[in-house]
Amino acid sequence: MNSEKIYAIGDIHGCYDTLVELFDLLDPEIPIIFLGDIVNRGPKSLETIRFVKSLGDRARLILGNHEMSLLATAAGHGKQHRLDTMQSILDEPDAKEIVNWLRKQYLLLQWNEFTFVHGAINPAWTLDKAKELAEEVHVHLRNKGWKKYLKEMYGKDQWDENLTNPARMRAILNGFTRIRMVDENGIPEFKMKEGIDKIPPGFMPWFEVPCRKTQNDTLVFGHWSTLGLVNEPNVICIDTGCLWGGALTAMEFPSRKIISVKSPQYLDPFAC
């Protein structure tokens, strides 16, 4: 993206009407990076993914855990939750076209000094290592063997350089799309979704790990709606809980100007 400015937009989760309202406030000339989880759980996943796809070269999408679930489901290996709304996409005549577009999106993008991911960069990885691992996944998703690659996508594998085959794939995807908290040794815990004020003893946000190898890099992410908006020198979170009745937020870079619209409550967080 060769531009003097860009926007990053947090998790949408199929809240299409709120996205359209936000777009009315954005400069139509500025490119956009969507931080993932544009689909699922909300009411209009199909309309949302078609809208983002229709933006063409103006937009880039970071693959979130819900996009990866959509791809796994399209490959015949998905595990859909009772509240999932992805099937509306796969039932459409243009489903194959949408899935092929999705396979060409990204786990990591850089623009100037900012690095964009969906959920995290595993604290054990340097930025160079994260780029290498993201590209490894990109290659697999974009070739004809992508369905076989995602066959065993689900699991809690932790990163180890010696991992191979499905375990390696799972650990890489976990490191980009699922982490919120880690224990005192920096080991990710994948189930916890609490906000910072409710983190259990012995755990911390992934970006506060003292030994994190990307401490000197400026990271931008979503994924953690209970964390809310964070705008610190080297850590920026833009998931403001659109699905739960919070807001949908865009941040303009490099100024870090915030543009946000209130969202209806599309889903009860206690119903999940």
C-alpha positions as a Markdown table, in Angstrom:
| # | Residue | x | y | z |
|---|---|---|---|---|
| 1 | Met | 0.0 | 0.0 | 0.0 |
| 2 | Asn | 1.8 | 3.1 | -1.3 |
| 3 | Ser | -0.1 | 5.8 | 0.5 |
| 4 | Glu | 0.6 | 8.7 | 2.9 |
| 5 | Lys | -2.3 | 7.5 | 5.1 |
| 6 | Ile | -4.2 | 4.3 | 5.8 |
| 7 | Tyr | -7.1 | 3.2 | 7.9 |
| 8 | Ala | -7.3 | 0.1 | 10.1 |
| 9 | Ile | -10.7 | -1.2 | 11.1 |
| 10 | Gly | -11.4 | -3.6 | 13.9 |
| 11 | Asp | -13.5 | -6.7 | 14.1 |
| 12 | Ile | -16.8 | -6.4 | 12.3 |
| 13 | His | -18.3 | -9.9 | 12.7 |
| 14 | Gly | -20.9 | -9.4 | 10.0 |
| 15 | Cys | -22.3 | -6.2 | 11.4 |
| 16 | Tyr | -22.7 | -4.8 | 7.9 |
| 17 | Asp | -25.1 | -1.9 | 8.6 |
| 18 | Thr | -22.6 | -0.5 | 11.2 |
| 19 | Leu | -19.8 | -0.9 | 8.7 |
| 20 | Val | -21.7 | 1.1 | 6.1 |
| 21 | Glu | -22.4 | 3.8 | 8.7 |
| 22 | Leu | -18.7 | 4.0 | 9.5 |
| 23 | Phe | -17.7 | 4.2 | 5.8 |
| 24 | Asp | -19.7 | 7.3 | 5.4 |
| 25 | Leu | -17.2 | 9.0 | 7.8 |
| 26 | Leu | -14.1 | 7.8 | 6.0 |
| 27 | Asp | -12.1 | 9.5 | 3.3 |
| 28 | Pro | -12.8 | 7.4 | 0.1 |
| 29 | Glu | -9.2 | 7.9 | -1.1 |
| 30 | Ile | -7.5 | 6.3 | 1.9 |
| 31 | Pro | -6.6 | 2.6 | 1.7 |
| 32 | Ile | -7.9 | 0.3 | 4.4 |
| 33 | Ile | -6.6 | -2.7 | 6.4 |
| 34 | Phe | -9.3 | -4.8 | 8.0 |
| 35 | Leu | -7.9 | -6.5 | 11.1 |
| 36 | Gly | -9.8 | -9.8 | 10.7 |
| 37 | Asp | -13.0 | -11.4 | 11.9 |
| 38 | Ile | -15.1 | -9.4 | 9.4 |
| 39 | Val | -17.5 | -12.4 | 9.3 |
| 40 | Asn | -19.4 | -14.7 | 11.7 |
| 41 | Arg | -21.8 | -14.4 | 14.6 |
| 42 | Gly | -23.3 | -11.1 | 13.4 |
| 43 | Pro | -26.4 | -10.9 | 11.1 |
| 44 | Lys | -24.9 | -10.1 | 7.7 |
| 45 | Ser | -21.7 | -12.0 | 7.2 |
| 46 | Leu | -22.4 | -12.5 | 3.5 |
| 47 | Glu | -23.0 | -8.8 | 2.8 |
| 48 | Thr | -19.9 | -7.8 | 4.8 |
| 49 | Ile | -17.5 | -10.1 | 3.0 |
| 50 | Arg | -18.9 | -9.1 | -0.4 |
| 51 | Phe | -18.5 | -5.4 | 0.6 |
| 52 | Val | -14.9 | -5.8 | 1.7 |
| 53 | Lys | -14.1 | -7.9 | -1.4 |
| 54 | Ser | -15.7 | -5.2 | -3.7 |
| 55 | Leu | -13.2 | -2.6 | -2.5 |
| 56 | Gly | -10.6 | -4.3 | -4.6 |
| 57 | Asp | -7.1 | -2.9 | -4.3 |
| 58 | Arg | -8.2 | -0.2 | -1.8 |
| 59 | Ala | -8.4 | -2.9 | 0.9 |
| 60 | Arg | -6.4 | -5.6 | 2.5 |
| 61 | Leu | -7.7 | -8.2 | 4.9 |
| 62 | Ile | -5.9 | -9.8 | 7.8 |
| 63 | Leu | -7.2 | -13.3 | 8.4 |
| 64 | Gly | -8.7 | -13.7 | 11.8 |
| 65 | Asn | -9.7 | -16.9 | 13.6 |
| 66 | His | -13.2 | -16.6 | 12.1 |
| 67 | Glu | -11.9 | -16.3 | 8.5 |
| 68 | Met | -9.7 | -19.4 | 9.1 |
| 69 | Ser | -12.8 | -21.2 | 10.4 |
| 70 | Leu | -14.7 | -20.2 | 7.2 |
| 71 | Leu | -11.8 | -21.5 | 5.1 |
| 72 | Ala | -11.7 | -24.8 | 7.1 |
| 73 | Thr | -15.4 | -25.2 | 6.7 |
| 74 | Ala | -15.2 | -24.5 | 2.9 |
| 75 | Ala | -12.4 | -27.2 | 2.8 |
| 76 | Gly | -14.8 | -29.7 | 4.5 |
| 77 | His | -13.0 | -29.7 | 7.8 |
| 78 | Gly | -14.9 | -27.0 | 9.8 |
| 79 | Lys | -16.3 | -27.2 | 13.3 |
| 80 | Gln | -19.2 | -24.7 | 13.3 |
| 81 | His | -20.5 | -23.3 | 16.6 |
| 82 | Arg | -24.2 | -23.1 | 17.2 |
| 83 | Leu | -24.1 | -19.3 | 16.8 |
| 84 | Asp | -22.0 | -19.3 | 13.6 |
| 85 | Thr | -23.4 | -17.4 | 10.6 |
| 86 | Met | -20.8 | -18.5 | 8.0 |
| 87 | Gln | -23.0 | -20.9 | 6.2 |
| 88 | Ser | -24.9 | -18.0 | 4.5 |
| 89 | Ile | -21.6 | -17.4 | 2.6 |
| 90 | Leu | -21.0 | -21.0 | 1.6 |
| 91 | Asp | -24.5 | -21.5 | 0.3 |
| 92 | Glu | -24.2 | -18.7 | -2.3 |
| 93 | Pro | -23.5 | -19.3 | -6.0 |
| 94 | Asp | -20.3 | -17.1 | -5.7 |
| 95 | Ala | -19.0 | -19.0 | -2.6 |
| 96 | Lys | -16.1 | -20.4 | -4.5 |
| 97 | Glu | -15.1 | -17.0 | -5.8 |
| 98 | Ile | -15.3 | -15.6 | -2.2 |
| 99 | Val | -13.3 | -18.4 | -0.8 |
| 100 | Asn | -10.6 | -18.1 | -3.4 |
| 101 | Trp | -10.3 | -14.3 | -2.7 |
| 102 | Leu | -10.1 | -15.1 | 1.0 |
| 103 | Arg | -7.3 | -17.5 | 0.5 |
| 104 | Lys | -5.2 | -14.7 | -1.0 |
| 105 | Gln | -5.4 | -12.5 | 2.1 |
| 106 | Tyr | -2.8 | -12.1 | 4.9 |
| 107 | Leu | -1.8 | -13.1 | 8.4 |
| 108 | Leu | 0.6 | -10.1 | 8.7 |
| 109 | Leu | 1.0 | -6.8 | 6.9 |
| 110 | Gln | 3.4 | -3.9 | 7.4 |
| 111 | Trp | 2.9 | -0.2 | 6.5 |
| 112 | Asn | 5.7 | 2.1 | 7.5 |
| 113 | Glu | 6.6 | 1.4 | 11.1 |
| 114 | Phe | 3.3 | -0.3 | 11.9 |
| 115 | Thr | 2.7 | -4.1 | 11.8 |
| 116 | Phe | -0.9 | -5.3 | 11.5 |
| 117 | Val | -2.1 | -8.8 | 12.7 |
| 118 | His | -5.4 | -10.1 | 13.9 |
| 119 | Gly | -4.8 | -11.2 | 17.4 |
| 120 | Ala | -1.1 | -11.2 | 18.4 |
| 121 | Ile | 2.4 | -12.1 | 17.5 |
| 122 | Asn | 3.5 | -15.0 | 19.6 |
| 123 | Pro | 5.9 | -13.5 | 22.3 |
| 124 | Ala | 8.5 | -16.1 | 21.3 |
| 125 | Trp | 8.8 | -14.7 | 17.7 |
| 126 | Thr | 10.9 | -11.8 | 16.5 |
| 127 | Leu | 9.2 | -9.7 | 13.8 |
| 128 | Asp | 11.4 | -11.3 | 11.1 |
| 129 | Lys | 10.3 | -14.7 | 12.4 |
| 130 | Ala | 6.7 | -13.7 | 12.3 |
| 131 | Lys | 7.0 | -12.5 | 8.7 |
| 132 | Glu | 8.6 | -15.8 | 7.8 |
| 133 | Leu | 5.9 | -17.9 | 9.4 |
| 134 | Ala | 3.1 | -15.8 | 8.0 |
| 135 | Glu | 4.5 | -16.2 | 4.5 |
| 136 | Glu | 4.7 | -20.0 | 5.1 |
| 137 | Val | 1.0 | -20.1 | 5.7 |
| 138 | His | 0.3 | -17.7 | 2.8 |
| 139 | Val | 2.0 | -20.1 | 0.4 |
| 140 | His | 0.0 | -23.1 | 1.6 |
| 141 | Leu | -3.3 | -21.3 | 1.5 |
| 142 | Arg | -2.7 | -20.0 | -2.1 |
| 143 | Asn | -1.8 | -23.3 | -3.7 |
| 144 | Lys | -4.0 | -26.1 | -4.9 |
| 145 | Gly | -3.3 | -28.2 | -1.8 |
| 146 | Trp | -4.9 | -25.7 | 0.6 |
| 147 | Lys | -7.8 | -28.0 | 1.6 |
| 148 | Lys | -5.5 | -30.8 | 2.7 |
| 149 | Tyr | -3.3 | -28.3 | 4.5 |
| 150 | Leu | -6.3 | -27.2 | 6.7 |
| 151 | Lys | -7.6 | -30.7 | 7.4 |
| 152 | Glu | -6.4 | -30.7 | 11.0 |
| 153 | Met | -6.5 | -27.0 | 11.7 |
| 154 | Tyr | -8.0 | -27.1 | 15.2 |
| 155 | Gly | -5.8 | -27.6 | 18.3 |
| 156 | Lys | -3.9 | -25.9 | 21.1 |
| 157 | Asp | -0.4 | -26.6 | 19.9 |
| 158 | Gln | 2.3 | -24.3 | 21.3 |
| 159 | Trp | 5.1 | -23.1 | 19.1 |
| 160 | Asp | 8.3 | -25.1 | 18.8 |
| 161 | Glu | 10.8 | -24.7 | 16.0 |
| 162 | Asn | 10.9 | -28.5 | 15.6 |
| 163 | Leu | 7.2 | -28.8 | 14.9 |
| 164 | Thr | 6.1 | -30.2 | 11.5 |
| 165 | Asn | 3.0 | -30.8 | 9.5 |
| 166 | Pro | -0.4 | -30.1 | 11.1 |
| 167 | Ala | 1.1 | -29.3 | 14.5 |
| 168 | Arg | 3.3 | -26.6 | 13.0 |
| 169 | Met | 0.4 | -25.1 | 11.1 |
| 170 | Arg | -1.8 | -25.0 | 14.2 |
| 171 | Ala | 0.9 | -23.4 | 16.3 |
| 172 | Ile | 1.5 | -20.7 | 13.7 |
| 173 | Leu | -2.2 | -19.9 | 13.3 |
| 174 | Asn | -2.7 | -19.9 | 17.1 |
| 175 | Gly | 0.2 | -17.5 | 17.4 |
| 176 | Phe | -1.4 | -15.0 | 15.0 |
| 177 | Thr | -5.2 | -15.4 | 15.5 |
| 178 | Arg | -6.0 | -16.8 | 19.0 |
| 179 | Ile | -3.7 | -15.5 | 21.7 |
| 180 | Arg | -5.0 | -13.0 | 24.3 |
| 181 | Met | -3.3 | -14.0 | 27.5 |
| 182 | Val | -0.2 | -15.9 | 28.4 |
| 183 | Asp | 1.1 | -17.3 | 31.7 |
| 184 | Glu | 4.2 | -16.1 | 33.6 |
| 185 | Asn | 6.4 | -18.1 | 31.2 |
| 186 | Gly | 4.9 | -16.6 | 28.1 |
| 187 | Ile | 2.9 | -19.7 | 27.2 |
| 188 | Pro | -0.4 | -18.8 | 25.5 |
| 189 | Glu | -3.7 | -19.7 | 27.0 |
| 190 | Phe | -6.4 | -19.8 | 24.3 |
| 191 | Lys | -9.7 | -19.8 | 26.2 |
| 192 | Met | -9.5 | -16.7 | 28.3 |
| 193 | Lys | -11.4 | -13.7 | 27.0 |
| 194 | Glu | -11.6 | -11.5 | 30.1 |
| 195 | Gly | -10.6 | -7.8 | 30.1 |
| 196 | Ile | -7.5 | -6.6 | 31.8 |
| 197 | Asp | -9.3 | -5.9 | 35.1 |
| 198 | Lys | -10.4 | -9.6 | 35.3 |
| 199 | Ile | -7.2 | -11.4 | 34.3 |
| 200 | Pro | -6.6 | -14.4 | 36.7 |
| 201 | Pro | -3.4 | -14.4 | 38.8 |
| 202 | Gly | -0.5 | -15.8 | 37.0 |
| 203 | Phe | -1.6 | -14.5 | 33.6 |
| 204 | Met | -1.0 | -11.3 | 31.6 |
| 205 | Pro | -1.8 | -9.8 | 28.2 |
| 206 | Trp | 0.5 | -11.3 | 25.5 |
| 207 | Phe | 2.0 | -7.8 | 24.8 |
| 208 | Glu | 3.1 | -7.4 | 28.4 |
| 209 | Val | 5.4 | -10.4 | 28.5 |
| 210 | Pro | 8.8 | -9.1 | 29.7 |
| 211 | Cys | 10.7 | -11.4 | 27.2 |
| 212 | Arg | 8.5 | -10.6 | 24.2 |
| 213 | Lys | 10.7 | -10.3 | 21.2 |
| 214 | Thr | 8.7 | -7.6 | 19.4 |
| 215 | Gln | 8.8 | -5.1 | 22.2 |
| 216 | Asn | 10.5 | -2.5 | 20.0 |
| 217 | Asp | 8.0 | -3.0 | 17.2 |
| 218 | Thr | 4.7 | -1.1 | 16.8 |
| 219 | Leu | 1.9 | -3.7 | 16.6 |
| 220 | Val | -1.7 | -3.2 | 15.7 |
| 221 | Phe | -4.4 | -5.8 | 16.3 |
| 222 | Gly | -8.0 | -6.6 | 17.1 |
| 223 | His | -9.5 | -9.9 | 18.4 |
| 224 | Trp | -9.9 | -8.8 | 22.1 |
| 225 | Ser | -13.2 | -7.0 | 22.4 |
| 226 | Thr | -13.1 | -7.0 | 26.3 |
| 227 | Leu | -9.8 | -5.2 | 26.1 |
| 228 | Gly | -11.3 | -2.4 | 24.1 |
| 229 | Leu | -9.4 | 0.5 | 22.5 |
| 230 | Val | -5.7 | 0.6 | 23.4 |
| 231 | Asn | -3.5 | 3.3 | 21.9 |
| 232 | Glu | 0.0 | 3.1 | 23.4 |
| 233 | Pro | 3.3 | 3.9 | 21.8 |
| 234 | Asn | 4.0 | 0.3 | 20.6 |
| 235 | Val | 0.6 | -1.5 | 21.2 |
| 236 | Ile | -2.7 | -0.6 | 19.5 |
| 237 | Cys | -5.9 | -2.6 | 19.8 |
| 238 | Ile | -8.9 | -1.6 | 17.7 |
| 239 | Asp | -11.5 | -4.2 | 18.6 |
| 240 | Thr | -14.2 | -2.2 | 20.4 |
| 241 | Gly | -16.9 | -4.8 | 20.6 |
| 242 | Cys | -19.1 | -4.0 | 17.6 |
| 243 | Leu | -21.0 | -7.3 | 17.9 |
| 244 | Trp | -21.8 | -6.9 | 21.6 |
| 245 | Gly | -23.3 | -3.4 | 21.3 |
| 246 | Gly | -20.1 | -1.5 | 21.6 |
| 247 | Ala | -18.7 | 0.4 | 18.6 |
| 248 | Leu | -17.0 | -0.2 | 15.3 |
| 249 | Thr | -13.7 | 1.7 | 15.2 |
| 250 | Ala | -11.3 | 2.8 | 12.5 |
| 251 | Met | -8.0 | 4.4 | 13.2 |
| 252 | Glu | -6.2 | 6.6 | 10.7 |
| 253 | Phe | -2.4 | 6.1 | 10.4 |
| 254 | Pro | 0.1 | 7.6 | 11.0 |
| 255 | Ser | -1.9 | 10.2 | 13.0 |
| 256 | Arg | -3.8 | 7.6 | 15.1 |
| 257 | Lys | -7.0 | 9.6 | 14.6 |
| 258 | Ile | -10.0 | 7.6 | 15.8 |
| 259 | Ile | -13.3 | 7.4 | 13.9 |
| 260 | Ser | -16.0 | 5.3 | 15.6 |
| 261 | Val | -19.7 | 4.6 | 15.4 |
| 262 | Lys | -21.9 | 3.1 | 18.0 |
| 263 | Ser | -23.3 | -0.3 | 17.2 |
| 264 | Pro | -26.6 | -2.1 | 18.1 |
| 265 | Gln | -26.2 | -5.2 | 20.2 |
| 266 | Tyr | -26.3 | -8.0 | 17.7 |
| 267 | Leu | -25.5 | -10.8 | 20.1 |
| 268 | Asp | -25.6 | -11.3 | 23.8 |
| 269 | Pro | -22.0 | -12.0 | 25.0 |
| 270 | Phe | -23.4 | -14.3 | 27.7 |
| 271 | Ala | -25.1 | -16.4 | 25.1 |
| 272 | Cys | -21.8 | -17.7 | 23.6 |
